[in-house]
Amino acid sequence: MSRNRPPRVPPSEITPPDVHAARRRFLQGAGAALGALAAAPVLADAQPTGMPLTFRRNAAFSTTEPANSWQDITTYNNFYEFGTDKSSPSRLADWLRPRPWSVTVSGAAEVTGTFTLEDVLKPHALEERIYRLRCVEAWSMVIPWVGFPLGDLLKRFRPTAAAKFVEFRTLFDPKQMPGQRLPVLDWPYVEGLRMDEAMHPLTIVAVGLYGRVLPNQNGAPLRLVVPWKYGFKSIKSIVRIHFAEKRPRTSWERAAPDEYGFFANVNPEVDHPRWSQARERRIGAGLFESRRPTLPFNGYAEQVASLYRGMDLRRFF
Ligand code: MTE
């Protein structure tokens, strides 16, 4: 045993000084890069843009679930007027000019005519409501909308007793909406609500998102949000409101009546003919997070189930 003898290192294990220096530089660089990774996410989400709006928060009508990011809400869209894939609306929506804009009101009401966007919006105080949006394609998001109750707008036109339904139409202009050059749907996009659904306090006209003016891809300058129904009822970029005696035929009903009913209430027990509606994927959730159960009326049953008392929701899907 010789305690004082230096350990013997075979020559093959001695690193030449230049290689040693290079290795140190590499390790230092890697350390710095890892530090930067920890300090700032590499794929930073885009921050909200657009004109800020003045509004009050409506906590009573808001979910406490965490909202999706601005990035998710403004780049993963369904707006077939700008193409059928989720990313095309955010890429093409610059084509739309949401101002000047006008809305034509017709049908069974005392006040009808064409109104400027400013006339339509002016009397309404804006509020923020954080709603779940459940798309018929079995994904969902949580969205902080800014808007006001649709019922407050409709009352201004003094609908008559003959008005049983309200029909809404999106702008038809293939120059601004290139997706309308293809016969994907029977344009313009048409949606409708029964009068009591339209007047329900949960139904809103949205003009903003995350406190800012609504981005075009989300339906500027004004769209519906009906949170207990599948997302396709929440029609975007509205130019016409018609008070009707008969139930309107909506675009999706005309395209596939067996798949997209007029009522379209979120219902985990009534499957779409091609997929289950029992669960949903929350956009932006972790890769390994499982699909969450879909709630009847998208979680708004307490407020709206009474609207459908006595109706067979399998038949009127
Ligand atoms: N409105 C019009 N005019 N055109 C559309 O293609 N898509 C609907 C609805 N409103 C659509 C529309 C569907 S299927 C959904 S899920 C929601 O808009 C999506 O709204 P978002 O992109 O703001 O999340």
Residues whose N, C-alpha, C, O or C-beta is under 5 A from the ligand:
A	BS01	MTE	I73 Y76 N77 N78 F79 Y80 E81 C135 T170 Y189 Q217 N218 G231 F232 S234 I235 K236
